[in-house]
Amino acid sequence: MLAASVDNEQDTHRMVQETGVTFPVACGLDPERMSELTGAFWETRRRILHATGFLIKPDGTLAHAVYASGPIGRYSASDVIKNVKFMTQPKT
């Protein structure tokens, strides 16, 4: 599991501490470039990249994608953890 953020190192570290994630989290990505690469919503007026989340399966295929153009409907760290646990639990 891996996460990436356009936030600076200090803000990213704080998020990691608050959520308790135990996987690598990259920081400092270029927001305009990430918008180009992923289709994430780039708001020109405020120069912000809206949250976009992807959950990639171990085989490299897309399990889930969440695009937001505002503060509602974003993937939370706990949502990702729940989905990963669900997808990796043994099938009976």
N, CA, C and O atoms as a GROMACS GRO file, in nm:
protein
  368
    1MET      N    1   0.084  -0.116   0.000
    1MET     CA    2   0.000   0.000   0.000
    1MET      C    3   0.090   0.123   0.000
    1MET      O    4   0.198   0.123   0.057
    2LEU      N    5   0.042   0.227  -0.065
    2LEU     CA    6   0.119   0.350  -0.080
    2LEU      C    7   0.021   0.465  -0.099
    2LEU      O    8  -0.085   0.447  -0.158
    3ALA      N    9   0.055   0.581  -0.049
    3ALA     CA   10  -0.025   0.701  -0.069
    3ALA      C   11   0.067   0.812  -0.117
    3ALA      O   12   0.188   0.809  -0.092
    4ALA      N   13   0.010   0.909  -0.186
    4ALA     CA   14   0.087   1.024  -0.234
    4ALA      C   15   0.004   1.150  -0.211
    4ALA      O   16  -0.119   1.148  -0.217
    5SER      N   17   0.073   1.260  -0.185
    5SER     CA   18   0.006   1.385  -0.152
    5SER      C   19   0.081   1.504  -0.212
    5SER      O   20   0.202   1.500  -0.230
    6VAL      N   21   0.006   1.609  -0.241
    6VAL     CA   22   0.068   1.734  -0.283
    6VAL      C   23   0.104   1.818  -0.161
    6VAL      O   24   0.169   1.922  -0.175
    7ASP      N   25   0.063   1.774  -0.043
    7ASP     CA   26   0.095   1.848   0.080
    7ASP      C   27   0.245   1.845   0.107
    7ASP      O   28   0.317   1.757   0.059
    8ASN      N   29   0.290   1.942   0.185
    8ASN     CA   30   0.432   1.946   0.221
    8ASN      C   31   0.463   1.836   0.323
    8ASN      O   32   0.372   1.770   0.374
    9GLU      N   33   0.589   1.818   0.352
    9GLU     CA   34   0.633   1.710   0.440
    9GLU      C   35   0.573   1.721   0.580
    9GLU      O   36   0.531   1.621   0.637
   10GLN      N   37   0.570   1.841   0.635
   10GLN     CA   38   0.518   1.861   0.772
   10GLN      C   39   0.370   1.824   0.779
   10GLN      O   40   0.329   1.752   0.870
   11ASP      N   41   0.289   1.872   0.684
   11ASP     CA   42   0.146   1.842   0.686
   11ASP      C   43   0.120   1.694   0.661
   11ASP      O   44   0.030   1.635   0.721
   12THR      N   45   0.198   1.635   0.572
   12THR     CA   46   0.183   1.492   0.545
   12THR      C   47   0.218   1.410   0.669
   12THR      O   48   0.148   1.315   0.702
   13HIS      N   49   0.326   1.446   0.736
   13HIS     CA   50   0.366   1.375   0.858
   13HIS      C   51   0.256   1.385   0.964
   13HIS      O   52   0.226   1.286   1.032
   14ARG      N   53   0.197   1.503   0.978
   14ARG     CA   54   0.089   1.521   1.075
   14ARG      C   55  -0.030   1.430   1.042
   14ARG      O   56  -0.088   1.369   1.132
   15MET      N   57  -0.066   1.420   0.913
   15MET     CA   58  -0.176   1.333   0.872
   15MET      C   59  -0.145   1.187   0.905
   15MET      O   60  -0.232   1.113   0.951
   16VAL      N   61  -0.021   1.146   0.880
   16VAL     CA   62   0.020   1.008   0.909
   16VAL      C   63   0.006   0.981   1.059
   16VAL      O   64  -0.044   0.876   1.099
   17GLN      N   65   0.049   1.075   1.141
   17GLN     CA   66   0.040   1.058   1.287
   17GLN      C   67  -0.106   1.053   1.333
   17GLN      O   68  -0.142   0.971   1.417
   18GLU      N   69  -0.190   1.140   1.277
   18GLU     CA   70  -0.330   1.147   1.318
   18GLU      C   71  -0.409   1.024   1.277
   18GLU      O   72  -0.498   0.980   1.350
   19THR      N   73  -0.378   0.968   1.162
   19THR     CA   74  -0.455   0.853   1.112
   19THR      C   75  -0.395   0.720   1.149
   19THR      O   76  -0.463   0.618   1.148
   20GLY      N   77  -0.266   0.719   1.182
   20GLY     CA   78  -0.200   0.595   1.220
   20GLY      C   79  -0.167   0.504   1.102
   20GLY      O   80  -0.144   0.385   1.121
   21VAL      N   81  -0.164   0.559   0.981
   21VAL     CA   82  -0.130   0.474   0.867
   21VAL      C   83   0.012   0.421   0.883
   21VAL      O   84   0.099   0.488   0.939
   22THR      N   85   0.033   0.300   0.834
   22THR     CA   86   0.162   0.234   0.851
   22THR      C   87   0.231   0.206   0.718
   22THR      O   88   0.331   0.135   0.713
   23PHE      N   89   0.178   0.261   0.610
   23PHE     CA   90   0.236   0.241   0.478
   23PHE      C   91   0.304   0.370   0.432
   23PHE      O   92   0.280   0.476   0.489
   24PRO      N   93   0.389   0.362   0.330
   24PRO     CA   94   0.459   0.480   0.283
   24PRO      C   95   0.364   0.586   0.227
   24PRO      O   96   0.266   0.555   0.160
   25VAL      N   97   0.395   0.712   0.257
   25VAL     CA   98   0.318   0.825   0.206
   25VAL      C   99   0.416   0.925   0.146
   25VAL      O  100   0.494   0.988   0.218
   26ALA      N  101   0.411   0.939   0.015
   26ALA     CA  102   0.496   1.037  -0.054
   26ALA      C  103   0.433   1.175  -0.039
   26ALA      O  104   0.312   1.187  -0.024
   27CYS      N  105   0.514   1.278  -0.044
   27CYS     CA  106   0.460   1.414  -0.031
   27CYS      C  107   0.530   1.508  -0.129
   27CYS      O  108   0.632   1.474  -0.189
   28GLY      N  109   0.471   1.625  -0.143
   28GLY     CA  110   0.530   1.728  -0.225
   28GLY      C  111   0.512   1.710  -0.376
   28GLY      O  112   0.588   1.767  -0.454
   29LEU      N  113   0.412   1.632  -0.418
   29LEU     CA  114   0.390   1.613  -0.562
   29LEU      C  115   0.340   1.742  -0.626
   29LEU      O  116   0.275   1.823  -0.559
   30ASP      N  117   0.369   1.761  -0.752
   30ASP     CA  118   0.325   1.879  -0.827
   30ASP      C  119   0.176   1.864  -0.857
   30ASP      O  120   0.137   1.773  -0.930
   31PRO      N  121   0.091   1.953  -0.802
   31PRO     CA  122  -0.054   1.935  -0.818
   31PRO      C  123  -0.103   1.945  -0.963
   31PRO      O  124  -0.190   1.868  -1.003
   32GLU      N  125  -0.050   2.038  -1.041
   32GLU     CA  126  -0.095   2.050  -1.180
   32GLU      C  127  -0.057   1.927  -1.260
   32GLU      O  128  -0.136   1.880  -1.342
   33ARG      N  129   0.061   1.875  -1.238
   33ARG     CA  130   0.104   1.754  -1.309
   33ARG      C  131   0.020   1.634  -1.268
   33ARG      O  132  -0.015   1.551  -1.351
   34MET      N  133  -0.012   1.624  -1.138
   34MET     CA  134  -0.096   1.514  -1.092
   34MET      C  135  -0.235   1.522  -1.154
   34MET      O  136  -0.295   1.419  -1.184
   35SER      N  137  -0.286   1.642  -1.173
   35SER     CA  138  -0.414   1.660  -1.239
   35SER      C  139  -0.408   1.608  -1.383
   35SER      O  140  -0.498   1.538  -1.428
   36GLU      N  141  -0.301   1.642  -1.452
   36GLU     CA  142  -0.283   1.595  -1.590
   36GLU      C  143  -0.275   1.443  -1.597
   36GLU      O  144  -0.334   1.381  -1.686
   37LEU      N  145  -0.203   1.382  -1.503
   37LEU     CA  146  -0.181   1.238  -1.506
   37LEU      C  147  -0.301   1.156  -1.462
   37LEU      O  148  -0.324   1.046  -1.513
   38THR      N  149  -0.379   1.208  -1.368
   38THR     CA  150  -0.485   1.128  -1.308
   38THR      C  151  -0.627   1.171  -1.342
   38THR      O  152  -0.722   1.096  -1.322
   39GLY      N  153  -0.642   1.293  -1.393
   39GLY     CA  154  -0.775   1.346  -1.418
   39GLY      C  155  -0.836   1.411  -1.295
   39GLY      O  156  -0.954   1.447  -1.296
   40ALA      N  157  -0.757   1.427  -1.190
   40ALA     CA  158  -0.806   1.493  -1.070
   40ALA      C  159  -0.847   1.636  -1.103
   40ALA      O  160  -0.788   1.699  -1.192
   41PHE      N  161  -0.947   1.688  -1.032
   41PHE     CA  162  -1.000   1.820  -1.060
   41PHE      C  163  -0.904   1.928  -1.011
   41PHE      O  164  -0.878   1.940  -0.891
   42TRP      N  165  -0.851   2.007  -1.105
   42TRP     CA  166  -0.761   2.119  -1.073
   42TRP      C  167  -0.844   2.246  -1.079
   42TRP      O  168  -0.899   2.280  -1.183
   43GLU      N  169  -0.852   2.316  -0.966
   43GLU     CA  170  -0.927   2.441  -0.960
   43GLU      C  171  -0.832   2.557  -0.983
   43GLU      O  172  -0.752   2.594  -0.897
   44THR      N  173  -0.842   2.614  -1.102
   44THR     CA  174  -0.750   2.720  -1.145
   44THR      C  175  -0.759   2.843  -1.056
   44THR      O  176  -0.656   2.900  -1.019
   45ARG      N  177  -0.880   2.884  -1.022
   45ARG     CA  178  -0.898   3.008  -0.946
   45ARG      C  179  -0.822   3.004  -0.813
   45ARG      O  180  -0.753   3.100  -0.779
   46ARG      N  181  -0.835   2.896  -0.739
   46ARG     CA  182  -0.769   2.886  -0.609
   46ARG      C  183  -0.637   2.810  -0.616
   46ARG      O  184  -0.566   2.799  -0.515
   47ARG      N  185  -0.604   2.758  -0.734
   47ARG     CA  186  -0.483   2.680  -0.755
   47ARG      C  187  -0.472   2.564  -0.656
   47ARG      O  188  -0.371   2.547  -0.588
   48ILE      N  189  -0.580   2.485  -0.651
   48ILE     CA  190  -0.580   2.368  -0.563
   48ILE      C  191  -0.620   2.244  -0.641
   48ILE      O  192  -0.694   2.250  -0.739
   49LEU      N  193  -0.570   2.133  -0.596
   49LEU     CA  194  -0.604   2.003  -0.653
   49LEU      C  195  -0.702   1.937  -0.557
   49LEU      O  196  -0.672   1.919  -0.439
   50HIS      N  197  -0.818   1.901  -0.608
   50HIS     CA  198  -0.917   1.835  -0.523
   50HIS      C  199  -0.879   1.689  -0.504
   50HIS      O  200  -0.813   1.628  -0.589
   51ALA      N  201  -0.922   1.634  -0.393
   51ALA     CA  202  -0.885   1.498  -0.356
   51ALA      C  203  -0.928   1.396  -0.460
   51ALA      O  204  -1.039   1.400  -0.512
   52THR      N  205  -0.838   1.305  -0.489
   52THR     CA  206  -0.864   1.194  -0.579
   52THR      C  207  -0.796   1.073  -0.517
   52THR      O  208  -0.680   1.079  -0.478
   53GLY      N  209  -0.870   0.964  -0.510
   53GLY     CA  210  -0.814   0.844  -0.449
   53GLY      C  211  -0.826   0.725  -0.541
   53GLY      O  212  -0.929   0.705  -0.606
   54PHE      N  213  -0.721   0.646  -0.545
   54PHE     CA  214  -0.721   0.524  -0.623
   54PHE      C  215  -0.678   0.410  -0.533
   54PHE      O  216  -0.582   0.422  -0.456
   55LEU      N  217  -0.749   0.300  -0.542
   55LEU     CA  218  -0.710   0.178  -0.472
   55LEU      C  219  -0.673   0.078  -0.580
   55LEU      O  220  -0.758   0.033  -0.657
   56ILE      N  221  -0.546   0.043  -0.583
   56ILE     CA  222  -0.491  -0.045  -0.686
   56ILE      C  223  -0.470  -0.184  -0.627
   56ILE      O  224  -0.413  -0.198  -0.518
   57LYS      N  225  -0.516  -0.286  -0.697
   57LYS     CA  226  -0.498  -0.424  -0.653
   57LYS      C  227  -0.352  -0.465  -0.671
   57LYS      O  228  -0.279  -0.403  -0.748
   58PRO      N  229  -0.309  -0.569  -0.601
   58PRO     CA  230  -0.170  -0.616  -0.615
   58PRO      C  231  -0.133  -0.651  -0.760
   58PRO      O  232  -0.016  -0.643  -0.797
   59ASP      N  233  -0.231  -0.689  -0.841
   59ASP     CA  234  -0.200  -0.723  -0.981
   59ASP      C  235  -0.192  -0.599  -1.071
   59ASP      O  236  -0.173  -0.611  -1.192
   60GLY      N  237  -0.207  -0.479  -1.010
   60GLY     CA  238  -0.194  -0.355  -1.085
   60GLY      C  239  -0.323  -0.302  -1.145
   60GLY      O  240  -0.322  -0.196  -1.209
   61THR      N  241  -0.433  -0.373  -1.126
   61THR     CA  242  -0.560  -0.324  -1.179
   61THR      C  243  -0.629  -0.232  -1.078
   61THR      O  244  -0.601  -0.237  -0.959
   62LEU      N  245  -0.717  -0.151  -1.128
   62LEU     CA  246  -0.788  -0.054  -1.045
   62LEU      C  247  -0.903  -0.121  -0.972
   62LEU      O  248  -0.990  -0.182  -1.034
   63ALA      N  249  -0.904  -0.108  -0.839
   63ALA     CA  250  -1.014  -0.161  -0.758
   63ALA      C  251  -1.120  -0.054  -0.737
   63ALA      O  252  -1.239  -0.082  -0.750
   64HIS      N  253  -1.078   0.069  -0.705
   64HIS     CA  254  -1.169   0.180  -0.680
   64HIS      C  255  -1.103   0.311  -0.722
   64HIS      O  256  -0.981   0.325  -0.714
   65ALA      N  257  -1.185   0.405  -0.766
   65ALA     CA  258  -1.138   0.541  -0.792
   65ALA      C  259  -1.243   0.637  -0.736
   65ALA      O  260  -1.363   0.618  -0.756
   66VAL      N  261  -1.197   0.739  -0.667
   66VAL     CA  262  -1.286   0.838  -0.609
   66VAL      C  263  -1.236   0.976  -0.649
   66VAL      O  264  -1.125   1.016  -0.614
   67TYR      N  265  -1.319   1.049  -0.724
   67TYR     CA  266  -1.286   1.185  -0.766
   67TYR      C  267  -1.377   1.281  -0.692
   67TYR      O  268  -1.498   1.259  -0.685
   68ALA      N  269  -1.320   1.387  -0.636
   68ALA     CA  270  -1.400   1.487  -0.564
   68ALA      C  271  -1.376   1.625  -0.626
   68ALA      O  272  -1.266   1.656  -0.671
   69SER      N  273  -1.481   1.705  -0.627
   69SER     CA  274  -1.467   1.843  -0.671
   69SER      C  275  -1.505   1.938  -0.557
   69SER      O  276  -1.535   2.055  -0.579
   70GLY      N  277  -1.504   1.884  -0.437
   70GLY     CA  278  -1.535   1.960  -0.317
   70GLY      C  279  -1.505   1.875  -0.195
   70GLY      O  280  -1.443   1.770  -0.208
   71PRO      N  281  -1.548   1.918  -0.078
   71PRO     CA  282  -1.513   1.849   0.045
   71PRO      C  283  -1.592   1.721   0.074
   71PRO      O  284  -1.560   1.650   0.169
   72ILE      N  285  -1.695   1.691  -0.004
   72ILE     CA  286  -1.778   1.572   0.020
   72ILE      C  287  -1.740   1.463  -0.078
   72ILE      O  288  -1.710   1.490  -0.194
   73GLY      N  289  -1.743   1.337  -0.032
   73GLY     CA  290  -1.719   1.224  -0.120
   73GLY      C  291  -1.574   1.186  -0.135
   73GLY      O  292  -1.536   1.125  -0.236
   74ARG      N  293  -1.493   1.219  -0.039
   74ARG     CA  294  -1.350   1.186  -0.046
   74ARG      C  295  -1.323   1.053   0.022
   74ARG      O  296  -1.395   1.013   0.114
   75TYR      N  297  -1.219   0.986  -0.024
   75TYR     CA  298  -1.173   0.862   0.038
   75TYR      C  299  -1.098   0.899   0.166
   75TYR      O  300  -1.003   0.978   0.161
   76SER      N  301  -1.137   0.844   0.277
   76SER     CA  302  -1.062   0.867   0.400
   76SER      C  303  -0.963   0.751   0.419
   76SER      O  304  -0.979   0.645   0.360
   77ALA      N  305  -0.863   0.773   0.500
   77ALA     CA  306  -0.766   0.666   0.527
   77ALA      C  307  -0.836   0.544   0.584
   77ALA      O  308  -0.801   0.431   0.550
   78SER      N  309  -0.935   0.566   0.671
   78SER     CA  310  -1.006   0.452   0.729
   78SER      C  311  -1.087   0.377   0.623
   78SER      O  312  -1.100   0.255   0.631
   79ASP      N  313  -1.142   0.448   0.523
   79ASP     CA  314  -1.212   0.382   0.412
   79ASP      C  315  -1.117   0.290   0.336
   79ASP      O  316  -1.152   0.176   0.304
   80VAL      N  317  -0.998   0.340   0.308
   80VAL     CA  318  -0.900   0.261   0.234
   80VAL      C  319  -0.862   0.137   0.315
   80VAL      O  320  -0.857   0.026   0.261
   81ILE      N  321  -0.835   0.155   0.443
   81ILE     CA  322  -0.795   0.043   0.528
   81ILE      C  323  -0.906  -0.062   0.532
   81ILE      O  324  -0.879  -0.182   0.523
   82LYS      N  325  -1.030  -0.018   0.547
   82LYS     CA  326  -1.144  -0.112   0.549
   82LYS      C  327  -1.153  -0.188   0.417
   82LYS      O  328  -1.174  -0.310   0.417
   83ASN      N  329  -1.138  -0.119   0.305
   83ASN     CA  330  -1.146  -0.184   0.174
   83ASN      C  331  -1.033  -0.285   0.155
   83ASN      O  332  -1.055  -0.394   0.104
   84VAL      N  333  -0.912  -0.248   0.196
   84VAL     CA  334  -0.799  -0.340   0.182
   84VAL      C  335  -0.822  -0.464   0.267
   84VAL      O  336  -0.798  -0.576   0.222
   85LYS      N  337  -0.867  -0.445   0.390
   85LYS     CA  338  -0.894  -0.560   0.477
   85LYS      C  339  -1.000  -0.650   0.413
   85LYS      O  340  -0.987  -0.773   0.414
   86PHE      N  341  -1.105  -0.589   0.359
   86PHE     CA  342  -1.211  -0.667   0.295
   86PHE      C  343  -1.158  -0.745   0.176
   86PHE      O  344  -1.188  -0.863   0.160
   87MET      N  345  -1.079  -0.679   0.091
   87MET     CA  346  -1.029  -0.744  -0.030
   87MET      C  347  -0.924  -0.851  -0.002
   87MET      O  348  -0.904  -0.941  -0.084
   88THR      N  349  -0.857  -0.842   0.112
   88THR     CA  350  -0.751  -0.938   0.140
   88THR      C  351  -0.792  -1.049   0.237
   88THR      O  352  -0.713  -1.139   0.267
   89GLN      N  353  -0.914  -1.042   0.287
   89GLN     CA  354  -0.958  -1.148   0.378
   89GLN      C  355  -0.979  -1.277   0.299
   89GLN      O  356  -1.022  -1.273   0.183
   90PRO      N  357  -0.950  -1.390   0.360
   90PRO     CA  358  -0.968  -1.518   0.292
   90PRO      C  359  -1.114  -1.539   0.252
   90PRO      O  360  -1.205  -1.511   0.330
   91LYS      N  361  -1.134  -1.588   0.133
   91LYS     CA  362  -1.270  -1.616   0.083
   91LYS      C  363  -1.313  -1.754   0.133
   91LYS      O  364  -1.236  -1.850   0.125
   92THR      N  365  -1.434  -1.763   0.184
   92THR     CA  366  -1.483  -1.891   0.234
   92THR      C  367  -1.597  -1.942   0.149
   92THR      O  368  -1.651  -2.050   0.177
   0.00000   0.00000   0.00000
